[in-house]
Amino acid sequence: MLKIKPLLAVSLAALLGVSCSSLQTQGFRNPSAATAVAETPMLIVAMEDRATIRDEFEARMVAELLPHRVTSYLGSVRFKPAELRGSREVLRRRLVEAKIGTMLVTRMTDRSTRREGAERLPIARGDFDWNDLNEARYQLYTSSGEIHTAIRLESKLIRVSDGTVLWIGFTDIDLGADIDPDETIRDIAHAIVKGLAADKLIP
């Protein structure tokens, strides 16, 4: 059965407002997977509610796959978000009817924020209350020091015929300030495709 988790409202949109300082993808190939899946069309799905981010990421993935001679389609064009949340078996049958061989699903699994280059700020003095916490948050984002956000994306390549996960990749991103969103999304797509190629899932 296809294993598709609910769309996340934050996922790729979390990249807005920050810049990429390091990025890498580590992949794990199913030993039973075929050496290549390029001969069957691949559906690209970004688990993201915000259409602009979802569409941009899927389009970039399709572009990155072209040099590898992989035929791929935009999930946002073929399916509405609600359809991806519905019955897995109904979705699987629709993909089979559309002659889709594999589906690459990317979503965010973890996000954390830290501050570097400034002294530690106290959260509370004396008895704790919510005003203390709000004040600490305000100081964190207005004081000196650089804000870093670490994001982990998970990508799964799924065989449509039986729902087998052929490959899973984790893309870890360390983000600082001043982003170029287009460049960051391009770099993420490139890293995922590079991981697929390194594990011989695509030419």
HELIX and SHEET records of a PDB file:
HELIX    1   1 SER A   11  LEU A   15  5                                   5    
HELIX    2   2 ALA A   51  LEU A   65  1                                  15    
HELIX    3   3 LEU A   66  HIS A   68  5                                   3    
HELIX    4   4 GLY A   75  ARG A   78  1                                   4    
HELIX    5   5 PRO A   81  ARG A   85  1                                   5    
HELIX    6   6 ARG A   88  GLU A   97  1                                  10    
HELIX    7   7 TRP A  130  THR A  142  1                                  13    
HELIX    8   8 PRO A  181  ALA A  198  1                                  18    
SHEET    1   A 6 SER A  19  ARG A  29  0                                        
SHEET    2   A 6 VAL A 165  GLY A 176 -1                                        
SHEET    3   A 6 GLU A 146  ARG A 159 -1                                        
SHEET    4   A 6 THR A 102  GLU A 116 -1                                        
SHEET    5   A 6 MET A  42  ALA A  46  1                                        
SHEET    6   A 6 SER A  72  LEU A  74  1                                        
END                                                                             
